[in-house]
């Protein structure tokens, strides 16, 4: 799968990306602005998005994604349950909190099986 991961914690993305997402084509960006640029430049199957980012809230990106002609799936990946709930309320398809990130493969498999 082609994944876009919007996360500003570089140590977490480096370790978790290598451990749990190595089988995927992964692009990591630290901000909403860079995520919008990436989404304009290429298609993604899934966007993983944190809630608290340096330039705003991930829910704003979810709303942007929902307006795309062929929106990718969105997975909320906040460390905080409140953040994940807000991302889901904005339209995220699933949640995988940072504390349960070992389950991201199962979440991605469910989304892939669901198809768009």
SULFENTA-V376395 format. One line per field, one symbol per residue. phi: phi as a letter, one per 20 degrees, with the letter a starting at -180 (. if undefined). psi: psi as a letter, one per 40 degrees, with the letter a starting at -180 (. if undefined). Layout:
phi = ???
psi = ???
This chain:
phi = .eddddbeeffffffffffdcffdedddcebfffffffffeaecebdeceeecfdqdggffgffffefgcfffcdfcffdgfffffffffpfebcbggfdffefffffffffffmd
psi = ihhhhhhegddddddddddeedeihhhhieiddddddddddiiidihhhidhideahddddddddeeidghiihhhfiehdddddddddeeidiigidefeeedddddddddddi.
